[in-house]
Amino acid sequence: MEFSSAVYDQEWRFGQHGLPADLISIGMATEDPLAPPDLKLTIEDYPFANDSIILWNAIK
């Protein structure tokens, strides 16, 4: 647990690995300023992305 915590502390960055950036980096979304969450999903029926974007916008 301590090792994992140390690695995440050094490697994980919110701006690079947070939800919108993560979906873009894995190719599941593209930036689209005309879409409501500023993202356009490449696969419309992707439950994780659909639900997490709703949550992301609520927290944001």
PQR file with spaces between the fields and no chain letter, atoms N, CA, C, O and H, PARSE charges and radii, in Angstrom:
ATOM       1  N    MET     1       0.827   -1.174    0.000 -0.4000 1.5000
ATOM       2  CA   MET     1       0.000    0.000    0.000 -0.0000 2.0000
ATOM       3  C    MET     1       0.883    1.255    0.000  0.5500 1.7000
ATOM       4  O    MET     1       0.610    2.216   -0.719 -0.5500 1.4000
ATOM       5  N    GLU     2       1.914    1.233    0.793 -0.4000 1.5000
ATOM       6  CA   GLU     2       2.817    2.381    0.860 -0.0000 2.0000
ATOM       7  C    GLU     2       3.526    2.591   -0.475  0.5500 1.7000
ATOM       8  O    GLU     2       3.690    3.726   -0.922 -0.5500 1.4000
ATOM       9  H    GLU     2       2.136    0.452    1.377  0.4000 1.0000
ATOM      10  N    PHE     3       3.946    1.500   -1.109 -0.4000 1.5000
ATOM      11  CA   PHE     3       4.604    1.577   -2.409 -0.0000 2.0000
ATOM      12  C    PHE     3       3.661    2.172   -3.458  0.5500 1.7000
ATOM      13  O    PHE     3       4.046    3.066   -4.212 -0.5500 1.4000
ATOM      14  H    PHE     3       3.813    0.577   -0.746  0.4000 1.0000
ATOM      15  N    SER     4       2.427    1.670   -3.501 -0.4000 1.5000
ATOM      16  CA   SER     4       1.447    2.184   -4.467 -0.0000 2.0000
ATOM      17  C    SER     4       1.200    3.674   -4.248  0.5500 1.7000
ATOM      18  O    SER     4       1.106    4.447   -5.201 -0.5500 1.4000
ATOM      19  H    SER     4       2.114    0.944   -2.890  0.4000 1.0000
ATOM      20  N    SER     5       1.098    4.056   -3.004 -0.4000 1.5000
ATOM      21  CA   SER     5       0.871    5.466   -2.684 -0.0000 2.0000
ATOM      22  C    SER     5       2.036    6.330   -3.164  0.5500 1.7000
ATOM      23  O    SER     5       1.822    7.421   -3.694 -0.5500 1.4000
ATOM      24  H    SER     5       1.174    3.428   -2.229  0.4000 1.0000
ATOM      25  N    ALA     6       3.241    5.859   -2.985 -0.4000 1.5000
ATOM      26  CA   ALA     6       4.425    6.617   -3.415 -0.0000 2.0000
ATOM      27  C    ALA     6       4.466    6.744   -4.938  0.5500 1.7000
ATOM      28  O    ALA     6       4.789    7.809   -5.465 -0.5500 1.4000
ATOM      29  H    ALA     6       3.415    4.973   -2.555  0.4000 1.0000
ATOM      30  N    VAL     7       4.145    5.674   -5.635 -0.4000 1.5000
ATOM      31  CA   VAL     7       4.153    5.703   -7.100 -0.0000 2.0000
ATOM      32  C    VAL     7       3.080    6.658   -7.615  0.5500 1.7000
ATOM      33  O    VAL     7       3.347    7.478   -8.493 -0.5500 1.4000
ATOM      34  H    VAL     7       3.883    4.809   -5.207  0.4000 1.0000
ATOM      35  N    TYR     8       1.878    6.553   -7.076 -0.4000 1.5000
ATOM      36  CA   TYR     8       0.799    7.452   -7.522 -0.0000 2.0000
ATOM      37  C    TYR     8       1.125    8.905   -7.214  0.5500 1.7000
ATOM      38  O    TYR     8       0.785    9.797   -7.991 -0.5500 1.4000
ATOM      39  H    TYR     8       1.662    5.887   -6.362  0.4000 1.0000
ATOM      40  N    ASP     9       1.770    9.144   -6.109 -0.4000 1.5000
ATOM      41  CA   ASP     9       2.142   10.512   -5.750 -0.0000 2.0000
ATOM      42  C    ASP     9       3.103   11.105   -6.768  0.5500 1.7000
ATOM      43  O    ASP     9       3.046   12.301   -7.052 -0.5500 1.4000
ATOM      44  H    ASP     9       2.046    8.420   -5.477  0.4000 1.0000
ATOM      45  N    GLN    10       3.987   10.279   -7.321 -0.4000 1.5000
ATOM      46  CA   GLN    10       4.980   10.753   -8.283 -0.0000 2.0000
ATOM      47  C    GLN    10       4.447   10.761   -9.716  0.5500 1.7000
ATOM      48  O    GLN    10       4.855   11.610  -10.508 -0.5500 1.4000
ATOM      49  H    GLN    10       4.034    9.307   -7.090  0.4000 1.0000
ATOM      50  N    GLU    11       3.558    9.851  -10.065 -0.4000 1.5000
ATOM      51  CA   GLU    11       3.150    9.652  -11.447 -0.0000 2.0000
ATOM      52  C    GLU    11       1.793   10.254  -11.816  0.5500 1.7000
ATOM      53  O    GLU    11       1.611   10.714  -12.943 -0.5500 1.4000
ATOM      54  H    GLU    11       3.226    9.161   -9.421  0.4000 1.0000
ATOM      55  N    TRP    12       0.851   10.256  -10.890 -0.4000 1.5000
ATOM      56  CA   TRP    12      -0.512   10.647  -11.229 -0.0000 2.0000
ATOM      57  C    TRP    12      -0.680   12.153  -11.120  0.5500 1.7000
ATOM      58  O    TRP    12      -0.375   12.746  -10.085 -0.5500 1.4000
ATOM      59  H    TRP    12       0.999    9.883   -9.975  0.4000 1.0000
ATOM      60  N    ARG    13      -1.164   12.769  -12.187 -0.4000 1.5000
ATOM      61  CA   ARG    13      -1.422   14.210  -12.211 -0.0000 2.0000
ATOM      62  C    ARG    13      -2.875   14.425  -12.608  0.5500 1.7000
ATOM      63  O    ARG    13      -3.339   13.885  -13.613 -0.5500 1.4000
ATOM      64  H    ARG    13      -1.411   12.287  -13.028  0.4000 1.0000
ATOM      65  N    PHE    14      -3.589   15.216  -11.817 -0.4000 1.5000
ATOM      66  CA   PHE    14      -5.011   15.418  -12.036 -0.0000 2.0000
ATOM      67  C    PHE    14      -5.298   15.977  -13.427  0.5500 1.7000
ATOM      68  O    PHE    14      -6.228   15.517  -14.090 -0.5500 1.4000
ATOM      69  H    PHE    14      -3.212   15.654  -11.001  0.4000 1.0000
ATOM      70  N    GLY    15      -4.533   16.943  -13.875 -0.4000 1.5000
ATOM      71  CA   GLY    15      -4.755   17.552  -15.179 -0.0000 2.0000
ATOM      72  C    GLY    15      -4.553   16.593  -16.343  0.5500 1.7000
ATOM      73  O    GLY    15      -5.165   16.757  -17.398 -0.5500 1.4000
ATOM      74  H    GLY    15      -3.778   17.317  -13.337  0.4000 1.0000
ATOM      75  N    GLN    16      -3.705   15.602  -16.157 -0.4000 1.5000
ATOM      76  CA   GLN    16      -3.419   14.643  -17.220 -0.0000 2.0000
ATOM      77  C    GLN    16      -4.250   13.372  -17.108  0.5500 1.7000
ATOM      78  O    GLN    16      -4.521   12.715  -18.113 -0.5500 1.4000
ATOM      79  H    GLN    16      -3.208   15.469  -15.300  0.4000 1.0000
ATOM      80  N    HIS    17      -4.651   13.027  -15.901 -0.4000 1.5000
ATOM      81  CA   HIS    17      -5.339   11.758  -15.690 -0.0000 2.0000
ATOM      82  C    HIS    17      -6.748   11.916  -15.151  0.5500 1.7000
ATOM      83  O    HIS    17      -7.413   10.916  -14.877 -0.5500 1.4000
ATOM      84  H    HIS    17      -4.431   13.562  -15.084  0.4000 1.0000
ATOM      85  N    GLY    18      -7.222   13.146  -14.991 -0.4000 1.5000
ATOM      86  CA   GLY    18      -8.602   13.375  -14.581 -0.0000 2.0000
ATOM      87  C    GLY    18      -9.541   12.934  -15.688  0.5500 1.7000
ATOM      88  O    GLY    18      -9.095   12.603  -16.786 -0.5500 1.4000
ATOM      89  H    GLY    18      -6.682   13.957  -15.214  0.4000 1.0000
ATOM      90  N    LEU    19     -10.812   12.927  -15.413 -0.4000 1.5000
ATOM      91  CA   LEU    19     -11.777   12.326  -16.334 -0.0000 2.0000
ATOM      92  C    LEU    19     -11.726   12.825  -17.775  0.5500 1.7000
ATOM      93  O    LEU    19     -11.524   12.001  -18.666 -0.5500 1.4000
ATOM      94  H    LEU    19     -11.174   13.196  -14.521  0.4000 1.0000
ATOM      95  N    PRO    20     -11.893   14.104  -18.065 -0.5600 1.5000
ATOM      96  CA   PRO    20     -11.916   14.488  -19.482  0.2800 2.0000
ATOM      97  C    PRO    20     -10.610   14.146  -20.200  0.5500 1.7000
ATOM      98  O    PRO    20     -10.631   13.624  -21.315 -0.5500 1.4000
ATOM      99  N    ALA    21      -9.493   14.436  -19.571 -0.4000 1.5000
ATOM     100  CA   ALA    21      -8.197   14.154  -20.195 -0.0000 2.0000
ATOM     101  C    ALA    21      -7.986   12.654  -20.385  0.5500 1.7000
ATOM     102  O    ALA    21      -7.411   12.224  -21.384 -0.5500 1.4000
ATOM     103  H    ALA    21      -9.476   14.860  -18.666  0.4000 1.0000
ATOM     104  N    ASP    22      -8.451   11.869  -19.431 -0.4000 1.5000
ATOM     105  CA   ASP    22      -8.297   10.417  -19.529 -0.0000 2.0000
ATOM     106  C    ASP    22      -9.115    9.860  -20.699  0.5500 1.7000
ATOM     107  O    ASP    22      -8.616    9.032  -21.461 -0.5500 1.4000
ATOM     108  H    ASP    22      -8.918   12.218  -18.619  0.4000 1.0000
ATOM     109  N    LEU    23     -10.357   10.305  -20.844 -0.4000 1.5000
ATOM     110  CA   LEU    23     -11.181    9.826  -21.963 -0.0000 2.0000
ATOM     111  C    LEU    23     -10.575   10.216  -23.309  0.5500 1.7000
ATOM     112  O    LEU    23     -10.621    9.439  -24.262 -0.5500 1.4000
ATOM     113  H    LEU    23     -10.762   10.978  -20.225  0.4000 1.0000
ATOM     114  N    ILE    24     -10.015   11.405  -23.385 -0.4000 1.5000
ATOM     115  CA   ILE    24      -9.373   11.846  -24.625 -0.0000 2.0000
ATOM     116  C    ILE    24      -8.119   11.033  -24.899  0.5500 1.7000
ATOM     117  O    ILE    24      -7.881   10.621  -26.034 -0.5500 1.4000
ATOM     118  H    ILE    24      -9.977   12.037  -22.610  0.4000 1.0000
ATOM     119  N    SER    25      -7.311   10.799  -23.866 -0.4000 1.5000
ATOM     120  CA   SER    25      -6.044   10.087  -24.067 -0.0000 2.0000
ATOM     121  C    SER    25      -6.233    8.629  -24.483  0.5500 1.7000
ATOM     122  O    SER    25      -5.381    8.071  -25.174 -0.5500 1.4000
ATOM     123  H    SER    25      -7.503   11.134  -22.944  0.4000 1.0000
ATOM     124  N    ILE    26      -7.341    8.004  -24.069 -0.4000 1.5000
ATOM     125  CA   ILE    26      -7.575    6.609  -24.471 -0.0000 2.0000
ATOM     126  C    ILE    26      -8.405    6.518  -25.746  0.5500 1.7000
ATOM     127  O    ILE    26      -8.763    5.424  -26.182 -0.5500 1.4000
ATOM     128  H    ILE    26      -8.034    8.457  -23.508  0.4000 1.0000
ATOM     129  N    GLY    27      -8.711    7.674  -26.343 -0.4000 1.5000
ATOM     130  CA   GLY    27      -9.407    7.684  -27.622 -0.0000 2.0000
ATOM     131  C    GLY    27     -10.908    7.499  -27.532  0.5500 1.7000
ATOM     132  O    GLY    27     -11.548    7.220  -28.546 -0.5500 1.4000
ATOM     133  H    GLY    27      -8.420    8.563  -25.988  0.4000 1.0000
ATOM     134  N    MET    28     -11.487    7.644  -26.359 -0.4000 1.5000
ATOM     135  CA   MET    28     -12.917    7.469  -26.191 -0.0000 2.0000
ATOM     136  C    MET    28     -13.690    8.772  -26.368  0.5500 1.7000
ATOM     137  O    MET    28     -14.920    8.763  -26.422 -0.5500 1.4000
ATOM     138  H    MET    28     -10.967    7.871  -25.535  0.4000 1.0000
ATOM     139  N    ALA    29     -12.963    9.910  -26.459 -0.4000 1.5000
ATOM     140  CA   ALA    29     -13.628   11.201  -26.632 -0.0000 2.0000
ATOM     141  C    ALA    29     -12.686   12.158  -27.349  0.5500 1.7000
ATOM     142  O    ALA    29     -11.470   11.966  -27.379 -0.5500 1.4000
ATOM     143  H    ALA    29     -11.964    9.917  -26.415  0.4000 1.0000
ATOM     144  N    THR    30     -13.282   13.185  -27.920 -0.4000 1.5000
ATOM     145  CA   THR    30     -12.503   14.265  -28.513 -0.0000 2.0000
ATOM     146  C    THR    30     -13.039   15.582  -27.952  0.5500 1.7000
ATOM     147  O    THR    30     -14.191   15.666  -27.526 -0.5500 1.4000
ATOM     148  H    THR    30     -14.269   13.341  -27.896  0.4000 1.0000
ATOM     149  N    GLU    31     -12.196   16.591  -27.958 -0.4000 1.5000
ATOM     150  CA   GLU    31     -12.642   17.895  -27.487 -0.0000 2.0000
ATOM     151  C    GLU    31     -13.598   18.493  -28.506  0.5500 1.7000
ATOM     152  O    GLU    31     -13.330   18.493  -29.708 -0.5500 1.4000
ATOM     153  H    GLU    31     -11.261   16.522  -28.304  0.4000 1.0000
ATOM     154  N    ASP    32     -14.707   18.999  -28.010 -0.4000 1.5000
ATOM     155  CA   ASP    32     -15.716   19.616  -28.876 -0.0000 2.0000
ATOM     156  C    ASP    32     -16.387   20.746  -28.098  0.5500 1.7000
ATOM     157  O    ASP    32     -17.247   20.489  -27.256 -0.5500 1.4000
ATOM     158  H    ASP    32     -14.925   18.999  -27.034  0.4000 1.0000
ATOM     159  N    PRO    33     -16.002   21.997  -28.372 -0.5600 1.5000
ATOM     160  CA   PRO    33     -16.562   23.112  -27.619  0.2800 2.0000
ATOM     161  C    PRO    33     -18.066   23.292  -27.803  0.5500 1.7000
ATOM     162  O    PRO    33     -18.699   23.986  -27.006 -0.5500 1.4000
ATOM     163  N    LEU    34     -18.650   22.687  -28.829 -0.4000 1.5000
ATOM     164  CA   LEU    34     -20.090   22.818  -29.057 -0.0000 2.0000
ATOM     165  C    LEU    34     -20.913   21.797  -28.272  0.5500 1.7000
ATOM     166  O    LEU    34     -22.119   21.972  -28.100 -0.5500 1.4000
ATOM     167  H    LEU    34     -18.136   22.123  -29.476  0.4000 1.0000
ATOM     168  N    ALA    35     -20.269   20.740  -27.800 -0.4000 1.5000
ATOM     169  CA   ALA    35     -20.974   19.724  -27.018 -0.0000 2.0000
ATOM     170  C    ALA    35     -21.091   20.207  -25.571  0.5500 1.7000
ATOM     171  O    ALA    35     -20.194   20.892  -25.080 -0.5500 1.4000
ATOM     172  H    ALA    35     -19.289   20.598  -27.939  0.4000 1.0000
ATOM     173  N    PRO    36     -22.172   19.864  -24.887 -0.5600 1.5000
ATOM     174  CA   PRO    36     -22.388   20.373  -23.523  0.2800 2.0000
ATOM     175  C    PRO    36     -21.239   20.152  -22.545  0.5500 1.7000
ATOM     176  O    PRO    36     -20.877   21.097  -21.843 -0.5500 1.4000
ATOM     177  N    PRO    37     -20.643   18.962  -22.455 -0.5600 1.5000
ATOM     178  CA   PRO    37     -19.522   18.852  -21.515  0.2800 2.0000
ATOM     179  C    PRO    37     -18.166   19.155  -22.165  0.5500 1.7000
ATOM     180  O    PRO    37     -17.127   18.800  -21.607 -0.5500 1.4000
ATOM     181  N    ASP    38     -18.161   19.797  -23.318 -0.4000 1.5000
ATOM     182  CA   ASP    38     -16.938   20.098  -24.085 -0.0000 2.0000
ATOM     183  C    ASP    38     -16.237   18.842  -24.580  0.5500 1.7000
ATOM     184  O    ASP    38     -15.062   18.883  -24.947 -0.5500 1.4000
ATOM     185  H    ASP    38     -19.005   20.085  -23.771  0.4000 1.0000
ATOM     186  N    LEU    39     -16.954   17.733  -24.591 -0.4000 1.5000
ATOM     187  CA   LEU    39     -16.425   16.461  -25.083 -0.0000 2.0000
ATOM     188  C    LEU    39     -17.425   15.822  -26.027  0.5500 1.7000
ATOM     189  O    LEU    39     -18.637   15.943  -25.848 -0.5500 1.4000
ATOM     190  H    LEU    39     -17.908   17.700  -24.294  0.4000 1.0000
ATOM     191  N    LYS    40     -16.909   15.150  -27.019 -0.4000 1.5000
ATOM     192  CA   LYS    40     -17.757   14.332  -27.894 -0.0000 2.0000
ATOM     193  C    LYS    40     -17.242   12.914  -27.795  0.5500 1.7000
ATOM     194  O    LYS    40     -16.084   12.642  -28.113 -0.5500 1.4000
ATOM     195  H    LYS    40     -15.924   15.052  -27.164  0.4000 1.0000
ATOM     196  N    LEU    41     -18.097   12.012  -27.355 -0.4000 1.5000
ATOM     197  CA   LEU    41     -17.696   10.614  -27.211 -0.0000 2.0000
ATOM     198  C    LEU    41     -17.566    9.968  -28.579  0.5500 1.7000
ATOM     199  O    LEU    41     -18.399   10.184  -29.459 -0.5500 1.4000
ATOM     200  H    LEU    41     -19.037   12.233  -27.097  0.4000 1.0000
ATOM     201  N    THR    42     -16.517    9.174  -28.754 -0.4000 1.5000
ATOM     202  CA   THR    42     -16.342    8.467  -30.020 -0.0000 2.0000
ATOM     203  C    THR    42     -17.275    7.263  -30.101  0.5500 1.7000
ATOM     204  O    THR    42     -17.659    6.847  -31.193 -0.5500 1.4000
ATOM     205  H    THR    42     -15.840    8.998  -28.039  0.4000 1.0000
ATOM     206  N    ILE    43     -17.638    6.706  -28.953 -0.4000 1.5000
ATOM     207  CA   ILE    43     -18.615    5.629  -28.863 -0.0000 2.0000
ATOM     208  C    ILE    43     -19.753    6.147  -27.998  0.5500 1.7000
ATOM     209  O    ILE    43     -19.578    6.332  -26.793 -0.5500 1.4000
ATOM     210  H    ILE    43     -17.326    7.045  -28.065  0.4000 1.0000
ATOM     211  N    GLU    44     -20.901    6.380  -28.588 -0.4000 1.5000
ATOM     212  CA   GLU    44     -22.022    6.978  -27.861 -0.0000 2.0000
ATOM     213  C    GLU    44     -22.552    6.080  -26.739  0.5500 1.7000
ATOM     214  O    GLU    44     -22.991    6.575  -25.702 -0.5500 1.4000
ATOM     215  H    GLU    44     -21.043    6.229  -29.566  0.4000 1.0000
ATOM     216  N    ASP    45     -22.511    4.763  -26.948 -0.4000 1.5000
ATOM     217  CA   ASP    45     -23.030    3.835  -25.947 -0.0000 2.0000
ATOM     218  C    ASP    45     -21.875    3.279  -25.103  0.5500 1.7000
ATOM     219  O    ASP    45     -21.546    2.096  -25.184 -0.5500 1.4000
ATOM     220  H    ASP    45     -22.155    4.360  -27.792  0.4000 1.0000
ATOM     221  N    TYR    46     -21.279    4.138  -24.308 -0.4000 1.5000
ATOM     222  CA   TYR    46     -20.176    3.763  -23.421 -0.0000 2.0000
ATOM     223  C    TYR    46     -20.597    4.169  -22.011  0.5500 1.7000
ATOM     224  O    TYR    46     -20.334    5.299  -21.599 -0.5500 1.4000
ATOM     225  H    TYR    46     -21.547    5.099  -24.243  0.4000 1.0000
ATOM     226  N    PRO    47     -21.244    3.275  -21.261 -0.5600 1.5000
ATOM     227  CA   PRO    47     -21.857    3.626  -19.977  0.2800 2.0000
ATOM     228  C    PRO    47     -20.907    4.306  -18.989  0.5500 1.7000
ATOM     229  O    PRO    47     -21.307    5.256  -18.317 -0.5500 1.4000
ATOM     230  N    PHE    48     -19.674    3.847  -18.886 -0.4000 1.5000
ATOM     231  CA   PHE    48     -18.738    4.481  -17.956 -0.0000 2.0000
ATOM     232  C    PHE    48     -18.564    5.953  -18.289  0.5500 1.7000
ATOM     233  O    PHE    48     -18.632    6.803  -17.401 -0.5500 1.4000
ATOM     234  H    PHE    48     -19.349    3.075  -19.432  0.4000 1.0000
ATOM     235  N    ALA    49     -18.341    6.259  -19.555 -0.4000 1.5000
ATOM     236  CA   ALA    49     -18.118    7.648  -19.958 -0.0000 2.0000
ATOM     237  C    ALA    49     -19.388    8.474  -19.782  0.5500 1.7000
ATOM     238  O    ALA    49     -19.332    9.594  -19.274 -0.5500 1.4000
ATOM     239  H    ALA    49     -18.285    5.568  -20.276  0.4000 1.0000
ATOM     240  N    ASN    50     -20.517    7.939  -20.190 -0.4000 1.5000
ATOM     241  CA   ASN    50     -21.773    8.676  -20.058 -0.0000 2.0000
ATOM     242  C    ASN    50     -22.066    9.034  -18.601  0.5500 1.7000
ATOM     243  O    ASN    50     -22.377   10.183  -18.290 -0.5500 1.4000
ATOM     244  H    ASN    50     -20.563    7.029  -20.602  0.4000 1.0000
ATOM     245  N    ASP    51     -21.966    8.060  -17.725 -0.4000 1.5000
ATOM     246  CA   ASP    51     -22.257    8.294  -16.313 -0.0000 2.0000
ATOM     247  C    ASP    51     -21.202    9.184  -15.657  0.5500 1.7000
ATOM     248  O    ASP    51     -21.537   10.064  -14.864 -0.5500 1.4000
ATOM     249  H    ASP    51     -21.713    7.126  -17.978  0.4000 1.0000
ATOM     250  N    SER    52     -19.954    8.961  -15.981 -0.4000 1.5000
ATOM     251  CA   SER    52     -18.900    9.731  -15.326 -0.0000 2.0000
ATOM     252  C    SER    52     -18.888   11.187  -15.785  0.5500 1.7000
ATOM     253  O    SER    52     -18.518   12.069  -15.009 -0.5500 1.4000
ATOM     254  H    SER    52     -19.682    8.247  -16.625  0.4000 1.0000
ATOM     255  N    ILE    53     -19.283   11.456  -17.018 -0.4000 1.5000
ATOM     256  CA   ILE    53     -19.365   12.845  -17.481 -0.0000 2.0000
ATOM     257  C    ILE    53     -20.468   13.586  -16.723  0.5500 1.7000
ATOM     258  O    ILE    53     -20.300   14.751  -16.363 -0.5500 1.4000
ATOM     259  H    ILE    53     -19.584   10.741  -17.648  0.4000 1.0000
ATOM     260  N    ILE    54     -21.584   12.917  -16.485 -0.4000 1.5000
ATOM     261  CA   ILE    54     -22.662   13.526  -15.700 -0.0000 2.0000
ATOM     262  C    ILE    54     -22.159   13.868  -14.300  0.5500 1.7000
ATOM     263  O    ILE    54     -22.397   14.964  -13.793 -0.5500 1.4000
ATOM     264  H    ILE    54     -21.720   11.970  -16.777  0.4000 1.0000
ATOM     265  N    LEU    55     -21.466   12.920  -13.687 -0.4000 1.5000
ATOM     266  CA   LEU    55     -20.902   13.154  -12.358 -0.0000 2.0000
ATOM     267  C    LEU    55     -19.864   14.256  -12.374  0.5500 1.7000
ATOM     268  O    LEU    55     -19.845   15.107  -11.485 -0.5500 1.4000
ATOM     269  H    LEU    55     -21.273   12.029  -14.098  0.4000 1.0000
ATOM     270  N    TRP    56     -18.997   14.248  -13.381 -0.4000 1.5000
ATOM     271  CA   TRP    56     -17.947   15.259  -13.519 -0.0000 2.0000
ATOM     272  C    TRP    56     -18.553   16.654  -13.589  0.5500 1.7000
ATOM     273  O    TRP    56     -18.086   17.575  -12.919 -0.5500 1.4000
ATOM     274  H    TRP    56     -19.013   13.557  -14.104  0.4000 1.0000
ATOM     275  N    ASN    57     -19.601   16.807  -14.407 -0.4000 1.5000
ATOM     276  CA   ASN    57     -20.253   18.106  -14.549 -0.0000 2.0000
ATOM     277  C    ASN    57     -20.948   18.530  -13.263  0.5500 1.7000
ATOM     278  O    ASN    57     -20.971   19.718  -12.941 -0.5500 1.4000
ATOM     279  H    ASN    57     -19.981   16.058  -14.951  0.4000 1.0000
ATOM     280  N    ALA    58     -21.516   17.579  -12.520 -0.4000 1.5000
ATOM     281  CA   ALA    58     -22.160   17.907  -11.251 -0.0000 2.0000
ATOM     282  C    ALA    58     -21.144   18.398  -10.226  0.5500 1.7000
ATOM     283  O    ALA    58     -21.412   19.344   -9.484 -0.5500 1.4000
ATOM     284  H    ALA    58     -21.497   16.614  -12.782  0.4000 1.0000
ATOM     285  N    ILE    59     -19.999   17.767  -10.187 -0.4000 1.5000
ATOM     286  CA   ILE    59     -18.950   18.161   -9.239 -0.0000 2.0000
ATOM     287  C    ILE    59     -18.316   19.478   -9.678  0.5500 1.7000
ATOM     288  O    ILE    59     -17.989   20.333   -8.855 -0.5500 1.4000
ATOM     289  H    ILE    59     -19.782   16.999  -10.789  0.4000 1.0000
ATOM     290  N    LYS    60     -18.151   19.621  -10.984 -0.4000 1.5000
ATOM     291  CA   LYS    60     -17.520   20.814  -11.533 -0.0000 2.0000
ATOM     292  C    LYS    60     -18.339   22.045  -11.200  0.5500 1.7000
ATOM     293  O    LYS    60     -17.967   23.156  -11.579 -0.5500 1.4000
ATOM     294  H    LYS    60     -18.417   18.926  -11.653  0.4000 1.0000
